């Protein structure tokens, strides 16, 4: 357990005062390989064999968006262990398994058919049950690709999915502009099931969804959900490795509108969840820490010298870990 050091009390609220709960974290916590690894940057190196990345992450943030559940259906044993490795106040947002949102990707990974049924929903529900029952499930994220266009069939499917998940706070990420072309209809569908319309930041193209911040985050959903993917337009569609797409560091000025939007949503009593997916070389960690500070939140935990040297903006707001001799 880390105590709050004087340097961690340097937070100052730059935006309007809110009353809701704002949680800021990253999309995933394990990036062990490649040029964009977190090892030796956010995570210390060398480290003990028993080092627990999730437990270390939870010393710095109070929420995380789970990416691994997109690649495999979550299992109760796994999610129960996540809860055991983190404080009781720590919250998880769990991304839906790709079978629900990316059928082409699901089939490309070796599946022989796409036969989605209520049994799949029940299997997902069983997997996240330990988190839900412990009050540790912040949201379920349904992230759809740009190829998911608004039409009668996709609207019917989305309604079926929301009906099956209505026991949870659900956030829906829609990337194609056909959903914002009928923004009122899209929000009406989401509101019918208490789902949040995820506000996303990413490079903008002619087909990109349009999302006025206030409109997107409004409505009766108990949560507001913001995802920051970065703005690396040059590497978005063409890149040497998929991680290159997320090689982008937000400036403080670029973060400001999203901090203001989070505060405005929190002022209505919503729980606001903000996750940074610009994960390359711990850029997501750096941006999440800066946003937390600018929202007036404390920054617990220690940051490696490598992290602070690479992202100098953290030096004045975060606590530097002592150098190991």
Secondary structure, DSSP 8 states (H G I E B T S, - for coil): -----GGGG---B-S----S-EEEEEB-S---SSTT--BTTTB-SS--TT--HHHHHHTT-SEEEE-HHHHS---HHHHHHHHHTS-TT-EEEEE--HHHH-HHHHHHTT-S-----HHHHHHHHHHHHHHHHTT-EEEEEEE--TT---SHHHHHHHHHHHHHTTTS-EEEE--BTHHHHTHHHHHHHHHHTT-EE-EEE----TTB----HHHHH-SS-SEEEEEE----GGGTSS-SSGGGGG-----HHHHHHHHHHHHHHHTTT-EEEEEE---GGGHHHHHHHHHHHHBT----SEE-HHHHHHSGGGTTTSEE-----
